[in-house]
């Protein structure tokens, strides 16, 4: 859900419906309205214009709209890292290239030691799990 800065109306970041369909999934809301495909092209176009204007991208997993706080600097990492965690499905991904990131995969757009900020708890989570180096045992050769 996002409030428009101009009209203050709430809209859904997934399907673009205004007002926001609180308590219903996008599919359930569309079925309840009986809209089918009616009017979706106009709302899709409107949503895409808003996303382009605000620099919002969609989560590669659930398609929820995700943006950085500093709209003017979204394309860089000067103020905010590209590593994002979706508020909707908790998928970890790269804001720049939209690759899904795992405990063992980093796309390279951000340095590995950068972590994620959990959007629900606001706590930092590590990204790359550091592998413990195997301990090396030297065996004695030939006796005592």
N, C-alpha and C positions, 0 to 999 in steps of 0.2 A: 504494500500500500504506500502511496506517495501523495502528499498534498501539493497541488499546483501552487507555485509561488504567486501567481496572478489572481486566480479565482478562488483559491483555497479549497477547491473540491478534491475529494479523495478519489484516486483511480487505482486500479489493479495494475501492478507492474508486469504481470504475466499476460493478461488478455486486453488491457487497456480500457476496460469498462469503467464508466463513471455513472453513479457513485460506486465505490468499492463494494463488492458483494460479500460483506462480513459474514463469516460462518459457513460459507459455501465455497466449494472448489469452482474453478473456472468452468469446468464441464457441467457441474450441477446447476450453476447459475444460467448458463446458456440453455440448458434443457428446460429449466423453469420458465425462462422468458419465451421459450419456443422460437428462438431467433434463428436456429440453424446457422446458415451462412449469411443471413440477411444483415446488412450493416457492418459486417466484420471487415470488409475491405477499407471502409472509411476509417474505422477505429484503428485498424492495423497501420494504415498510412499515418494517422495522427500520432500513434505510439512511436513509430519509427522516426518521425520528424523530431519528436520530443527526445528520444534516445540520442539521436545525432546531435541535437542542440546542447544536451547536457553531458554528453560523453558517456552515457550509460551503456553498458554491455550486458549481454545475457549470460547467465551461468551455463556452462556447457552441458551440465547434467539436467537441471530442471527448468531452464530458460527464464528464471526469475531475473528481474533487472537488478544490476549491481553497479554502483558507482563509487568513486573515491570522494572523500570530503572536499578536497580542493579541486573543483571542476577545471580551473584554468591550468592545473599542472597534471592532469590525469595521464597524459602521454609520457610523462617522465617519472623517474624515481627520486627526483630531487627532494621532495617532501614526503612522499608516500611510496612504499614498496609496491611492486606489481603482484605480490603474493596475496591472494584473496581467499576468504572462506565464505561461502554462500550462507546467508541467514536462513534460507528456505530448506536446503537439503544438506548443509554442512560440507559440501564438496569443496576440496581445496584445489584452486586453479590459478593460472597466471592471467592477470588482467590484460596484459599486452597481447599474448598469442592465443589465449583461451585453452591452453593445454591443461589437462587434469594432472595435478601433481600428487605424488604418493610419497610414502616414507623412503622410497629408494629411487625416485625419479624427480629430477629438476630439469626444466626445459632450457635453462641457461639465460633467460631474460633477467633473472634476479640471482644474486649470489646465494650459494647454498646455505650459508649461516643465517640468512634472513628467515624469520619465522612467520607465523600467522597470528592475527589477533582474532580470537573467537568473538563473533559479533553479538553473541548472547551474554557471555560472561565478561567480555572485554579483557580477558587474560591472554597473554602471549603463549602460543604453542610452538614448540620446536618443529622444524620441517624435516630435515634429513636426520635420520636416526644414525648416530655415530656407532660404527661397528667396533667392537673391542678387538684389538689386535691379538692374535693368538699368541699365547706365551710360548717361548722357544725353550725347549729343554735340551740341554746338551748331554749326550750320553757318553759315558767313559768307554773308551775303546781299549780292550785288552786287559782287563783285570782291576786290581786294587786301586 
